[in-house]
Amino acid sequence: MIYVNEPSLGERELELVSECVRTGWISSAGKFINQFEEGWATYCERKYGVAVCNGSVALQVAVAGLDLQPGDEVIIPTFTIISCATAVTYNGAVPVLVDADPDTWCMDVDQVKGKITPRTRAIMPVHLYGHPVDMDLLLELADRHGLAIIEDAAEAHGALYYSAREGDSPGWRRCGGFGALSCFSFYANKLVTTGEGGMILTDDPQLAEKARSLRNLCFQPERRFFHEELGFNFRMTNLQAALGVAQLERMDEIVARKRWLGEQYTLKLQGIPGIRLPVEKSWARSVFWMYGLVLAEETEMDATQMALRLKGKGIETRPFFLGMHEQPAFHKAGLFLNEHYPVAERLARQGLYLPSGLALSETQIDLVCSAVQETLQ
Ligand SMILES: Cc1ncc(COP(=O)(O)O)c(C=O)c1O
């Protein structure tokens, strides 16, 4: 079986994790936490990093940082992981959905303006499958309407966006460096992995302080067991951070490998009728986190059937996201009833992603591409 993901872990990871075991610094105190926070913030051109135990809670803490009131709204893509929506609902606010862009599969930024109401407080762009969201319009809208941007860059470590906003000097900027807060996951299938893990980045010292406090049960430095606010234990361990520090040392190599993988797939799959391949817009440098395919309407197969056929040939795949507006859990809560987003609905039924882990070899890519071709014949 060729799996959708196999992480690439080496001697350096072993060395740093072993150091934690040898020295006993295995919990959430220890030098690797700070090193990872500072290293990741610097890499993403941010001032502060707050490491947490996964990407879902990174989003939850980021939204909590905005002090939303019940009924406040946050605009998110419908086509994303459920963590984006629950980060909003767990904070008592309301997620408002926009459809996906048919090319990039990220949120359709042209639909955002029409969703802004007097209750809107934030926009959450999610860079999907390694491709950046077209950020300029969102940054513009956020400025004009006084909204916060919470960027979800879980799937886009190291991706770049060319910002050409009036008033700013144009240039390439790293995903995770936009808006009030940005969030990351370091789950095992991410470019940088700590097994499980996440981080919040910001340039605002108060937001950073608030996130630090929330992740650590809102303990107070001067009176530890006296609480003025309610927090969580969302801490990352030094063991996890050690993995992150080791991986960050070879970040350029990791990004280059992912881009190579994306290029290889595109080269070998282009021209095969019946499938749409990922795009890379002129203003984007994708990191091809996971290489997705979307079956054309005229193909007499949906993604579930294709996944089964590929599995029969020893190729593991994963379906694309199912939109938030199609989730029974939200319908039960009275959310998104009778809402329809045709692009997201089509992507959910026709999209899947291929093995894309860092350990994937060229021979394996060839095997996957032959299997895809045979499946479509
Ligand atoms: C876009 C996006 N945001 C957030 C998350 C949540 O991260 P985690 O699995 O670490 O909780 C994921 C999941 O992998 C994701 O793909």
Ligand as a Chemical Component Dictionary entry (heavy atoms), coordinates in Angstrom:
data_LIG
# 
_chem_comp.id                   LIG 
_chem_comp.type                 NON-POLYMER 
_chem_comp.pdbx_formal_charge   0 
_chem_comp.three_letter_code    LIG 
# 
loop_
_chem_comp_atom.comp_id 
_chem_comp_atom.atom_id 
_chem_comp_atom.alt_atom_id 
_chem_comp_atom.type_symbol 
_chem_comp_atom.charge 
_chem_comp_atom.model_Cartn_x 
_chem_comp_atom.model_Cartn_y 
_chem_comp_atom.model_Cartn_z 
_chem_comp_atom.pdbx_ordinal 
LIG C1 C1 C 0 -6.960 23.697 7.479  1  
LIG C2 C2 C 0 -6.863 23.011 8.795  2  
LIG N1 N1 N 0 -7.094 23.725 9.902  3  
LIG C3 C3 C 0 -7.042 23.169 11.128 4  
LIG C4 C4 C 0 -6.742 21.845 11.290 5  
LIG C5 C5 C 0 -6.762 21.254 12.665 6  
LIG O1 O1 O 0 -5.517 20.808 13.068 7  
LIG P1 P1 P 0 -5.333 19.593 14.086 8  
LIG O2 O2 O 0 -5.617 18.330 13.359 9  
LIG O3 O3 O 0 -3.912 19.697 14.508 10 
LIG O4 O4 O 0 -6.270 19.818 15.215 11 
LIG C6 C6 C 0 -6.477 21.060 10.174 12 
LIG C7 C7 C 0 -6.218 19.629 10.340 13 
LIG O5 O5 O 0 -5.381 18.987 10.056 14 
LIG C8 C8 C 0 -6.547 21.650 8.890  15 
LIG O6 O6 O 0 -6.318 20.925 7.788  16 
# 
loop_
_chem_comp_bond.comp_id 
_chem_comp_bond.atom_id_1 
_chem_comp_bond.atom_id_2 
_chem_comp_bond.value_order 
_chem_comp_bond.pdbx_ordinal 
LIG C1 C2 SING 1  
LIG C2 N1 SING 2  
LIG C2 C8 DOUB 3  
LIG N1 C3 DOUB 4  
LIG C3 C4 SING 5  
LIG C4 C5 SING 6  
LIG C4 C6 DOUB 7  
LIG C5 O1 SING 8  
LIG O1 P1 SING 9  
LIG P1 O2 DOUB 10 
LIG P1 O3 SING 11 
LIG P1 O4 SING 12 
LIG C6 C7 SING 13 
LIG C6 C8 SING 14 
LIG C7 O5 DOUB 15 
LIG C8 O6 SING 16 
# 
